[in-house]
Amino acid sequence: MSEHHFSRGFDSWQKTHFEVVEALCYLRDLQEEKESKNFSQMLDRSATEDLYQLAIELTDKFEAEKVERGGSTLFDLIEEFVYKETKH
């Protein structure tokens, strides 16, 4: 396992990572509703190595940016961020 740099500390990174994963799962659920899947495909909802890596990369990128919360929750900010980052 490679050494990881936590620019805002591990606690901040861990909270952000949790919310990034939640947002990715939420957006995946929304996308799956639009697609027809067979039973075995619906049962296999495990993540891939690519998805694990994407979650880490998005977490690092979000942590590196100075994001003002305003009246938004951390999840709302991260959901918007993840949507924008994965849209293209």
N, C-alpha and C positions, 0 to 999 in steps of 0.2 A: 504494500500500500504506500502510495506516495505521500510525502508531507504536504500539508495544506496550509495556506496562509489565511487567517481570519482577520480581515482588515478592521472590523469593528468588534472583534472579540467573538469567542465561540458561542456564547449565549445568543447574541444577535444573529449570527449566522444560522444557528440551529432553528431559531424561531422562523427566520425567513425561509429556510429550506423546507420546513414543515408546511408552511403556507404555499410555497411554490408547488410542492407535490400535491397539495389539496387542490390548487387551481388547475394543475395539469389534469388531474382526475376529473374535476368538474367539467372542464372543457372537453375532455374525451367523452364523458357521458352525453354531453350535448351533441357532439358529432355522431356518436353511435346511434342516437335516436333517428338520425337522418338516413342511416344505412341499414339495409336488410342483412341480417346475419343468421346463420344456422345455429342450432343448439350448442354444438361443440365450440363454435367461435364465441358465443356469449359466455360460456363457462371459463374459457381461457382469457382471463383479464390480467394476467401477470405482465409485469413490465419487462422490457428488454434492456440490454446493456446500453443501447443508444438512449433510451428514455432516462435511465439512471444518470448518464453523463449529461444529458440536456438539463435535468433538474439541478445538477451541481453548477453547470455553466450559468444558468439563469439566476441561481442564488448568488453566485459570485458577482455577476453583473449588477444585480439589484443592490447588493451590499456596497458596491463601489460607487453607486450613484447617491447623491444627496437628495432624497425624496422627502418633500414636505407633506405631512399627513393632512393638514387642514382639518376638515371634519370627517375624513375618511378613516375606516378601519384599516389595519395592516393587510387583512385579507383582500379588501376592495382594491387597495393600491396594487397589491401583487397580482390579483386577477387581471386587472387592466394591463399591467406590465407584461404578464405572461401572454395574454391574448395578442398584444401588439408584436411581441417578439416571435411568436409562433405563426402569425398570420402570413408572413412572407417566406 
